[in-house]
Amino acid sequence: MPIDFSLPSGFHGILSTITVLDAVDIFIVAVILYKVYEMLQDTRAITLVKGVLVLLGITIICSWLELHVMSWLLQKSVTLLFVALPIVFQPELRRALEHLGQGKFLAPSVTLDYDEARSVVNELAKAVKVLSTNKIGALLVIERDMGLNDISATGIQIDGLITSDFLMNVFIPNTPLHDGAAVIRGKRLIAAGCLLPLTENRSLSTELGTRHRAAIGLSEQCDALIVVVSEETGTVSVAENGHIMRHLDMDRLKAVLRPAFVAPEAGFKDMIRNWRNKS
């Protein structure tokens, strides 16, 4: 008996009502939802989003089963939840508004070309290695999509080209700039001695000092990449999206730093360059 692969008549009726504008509308909404998910992933907010979705799912199920008391209670809870969401998601909402204001919500960030990025990463790694070997504490904040003018305004404006010697001089012990953070934008160090917000996460290890907590605190509020050199142990760490990676060697550090500087299309250029080198 032949199998009928034809679509139901009702489905044909639905398809006939969809216009080009409807398809464009759906595509725009899909892109926005994807960008929102991309912004929230690997942050604490994604767990809250999952909780909200579970709560909405339970509300729909209770309504379908006609559990009136549970439905009423859940509907009231959802209403209160949407009032509380702007408070809970304040850092994420701020990030989204910053991206919209800078025109970067849909566009990729402005970064360096391959050679410039490689040079900056090498200079940073060289400086961090010396600082780590000599157990000199340091905080290096690498600006990405979200602007850090409010953070750089708390320190001393410099605007100097990044070199390893320059960075090491910034963090010389017992100087005014030693205890603050240095803010890097592209291939320039724009400010030093800057103040960073401390994290309010109480579940962190007691081994983490003020520098590490400040790095995590800033990474919770923006998309910056923060490099930390411990003054006590010389350990190199990187904070991103509220998480911290510790005990990094220089190769691992370069691998973590490179995406913050290399333009998105550089991956294809790297592939062509590697193919040429092999041939």
HELIX and SHEET records of a PDB file:
HELIX    1   1 SER A    9  THR A   17  1                                   9    
HELIX    2   2 VAL A   20  LEU A   40  1                                  21    
HELIX    3   3 ALA A   45  TRP A   64  1                                  20    
HELIX    4   4 HIS A   68  VAL A   88  1                                  21    
HELIX    5   5 GLN A   90  GLY A  101  1                                  12    
HELIX    6   6 TYR A  114  THR A  133  1                                  20    
HELIX    7   7 ASN A  149  SER A  152  1                                   4    
HELIX    8   8 SER A  164  VAL A  170  1                                   7    
HELIX    9   9 THR A  210  GLN A  221  1                                  12    
HELIX   10  10 MET A  250  PHE A  261  1                                  12    
HELIX   11  11 ALA A  266  LYS A  278  1                                  13    
SHEET    1   A 7 ILE A 156  LEU A 161  0                                        
SHEET    2   A 7 ARG A 188  CYS A 194 -1                                        
SHEET    3   A 7 ALA A 181  ARG A 185 -1                                        
SHEET    4   A 7 ALA A 138  ILE A 142  1                                        
SHEET    5   A 7 LEU A 225  VAL A 229 -1                                        
SHEET    6   A 7 VAL A 236  GLU A 240 -1                                        
SHEET    7   A 7 HIS A 243  MET A 245 -1                                        
END                                                                             
